[in-house]
Amino acid sequence: MVRSIVSNAITGVQGVSSGRTSTGNFISRGHDKIVEEIENRISEFTFLPVENGEGLRVIHYEVGQKFDPHFDGLGRIATFLMYLYAKPKPVYIGVL
């Protein structure tokens, strides 16, 4: 995961912004079988072909981090969000 960047709407130059403080990474379309399965499920849910989609973007937010509202002008017709969480590891307590 690396610090998220944004593109300047006027110049197109990419860089770090106080408006997006998360970390993230891109996963290219069809990267592996797991990504393909996720893409197929999104396609089935949205009724949009997989080939019309972009690669996946995994973004991590710590408490207090943000992503300000924006317009990126890419002509997207939809954004699909999935919230992921880490399942807590079981705690074993020994009994004497």
KAZI-V560245 format. One record per backbone hydrogen bond with DSSP energy under -0.5 kcal/mol. CO is the residue of the C=O (numbers start at 1). NH is the residue of the N-H. If there is no record, write none. Layout:
CO/NH  CO/NH
This chain:
2/24  6/15  8/12  13/8  15/6  17/20  19/68  20/17  22/4  23/60  24/2  25/58  27/56  28/31  32/36  33/37  34/38  35/39  36/40  37/41  38/42  39/43  40/44  41/45  42/46  43/47  43/48  49/52  50/53  56/27  56/58  57/59  58/25  60/23  62/65  66/21  79/81  82/84  85/87  90/92  91/93  92/94
